[in-house]
Amino acid sequence: KYAVFSGRARRSEYWFFTLFNFIFMLVAMGLDNLLNFTFMELPYGFLYFAYALLMIIPGISVFVRRMHDINKSGWWYFIALIPIIGGIWLLVLCLTEGTHGDNEYGPDPKA
């Protein structure tokens, strides 16, 4: 579901995506350091940035589907622009259990 913005994503789908994305970013950073692809004094380089660019769309799409699961619009993504409180609120929303049964964004993925 590289760029699928419709439907719903369970909490486990969102958090496993986040976990594996974090692990792969650490691996890319390690390879950058091992192969000396880093930028000046920064601990990351070309591989890290290439991976990060490739994961922008899937990251946003899984977040939007996660918001759909709790019956919220994907536009909630922009609440992160509010310093401190926005990020905390998004974390709370991502930890919230999804709507039981069908909602306006599709059928219950647990069903």
N, C-alpha and C positions, 0 to 999 in steps of 0.2 A: 504494500500500500504506500508506495513511494510518495505519491502526490494526491492521495484520495482525501478530500476534505469533507466528504459526506459520510453519514453513518455515525456509529458510536464506538468508542474505545473503552474497554474496562480499565479499572485501576491497574490491574496486573499488566496489561498491554503497555500502558503508558510508562509504568515504572521499570519494566524490563527493558523497554526501548531506552529509557534514560540511563539505566545501569550499563547496558552494553555500549551505548554511545560514549559514556564516560571512560569505560575500559579501553575502547578503541582509540580514544583521544590520548590516553596515557601511553598506549603502545606507539602511536604515531609520534608523540613527543620523545619517547625513548629512542625510536629509530632515527629521528632527526639528530639527537645528541650522539648516537652511536656512529652515524654516517657523516657527522659534522655538517649537517644541512641547516644549522641554526643561523638565525639573524643576529649578528653582533653578540651581545651579552644575554639575549633572550633564550629561554630554555626550549623554544619551539622554532620550527622552520617551515620549509616547503610542504612536507608531508602532512603536518598538522593543519596548516592553512587549507590545503587541498581537501582533506577530509572534512574539515569544518564547513567549507563552502558546499560540499556535496550533501551535507546533513542539514542545511538550513531548511529546505522545503519539507523533508520528512519530519523534522522536529516540530515545525509549525503545524503540519497536517495532523500528527498524532495528538498534539495539544488541542487543536480545534475539535477533533473527534472525542477527546476526553471531556471537553466542555459540553459537547452535544449529549454525552451520557448523563450529565447532571442537569440537562434541559436548559443550558445556557448557550448563548450565541458565541461563535468563535471570536467576535470582536472584543471579548473580555481579555484577549491577549494584550491589549493596549493599556490595561490597568497597571501593568508592570512599569509604566512610565511614571507613576506616582512613587516618589522615593520612599523606601523602606516599607511603608504600609502596603503598597501595590504588590510587591514581591511576597510578602507574608500572606496577603489575601489569596494570591494565586496558588500558593502552597496549600492553603486550607481547601481551596476549591479542588485541587488535584487529589487531595486525600479524601474528599467527600465521596460517600458511596453513591453510585449511579441511581437514576430513577428506576423503580421497579415497573416492569411492563413496558409497553410501547410509549414513546413520546413523539413530539413533532419531528424529531430527527431520525426516527427509525425504530425497529424492533429492539427489544432488550437483548444485548449480546450474551447475557447469562442464560437466557431461555433455551 
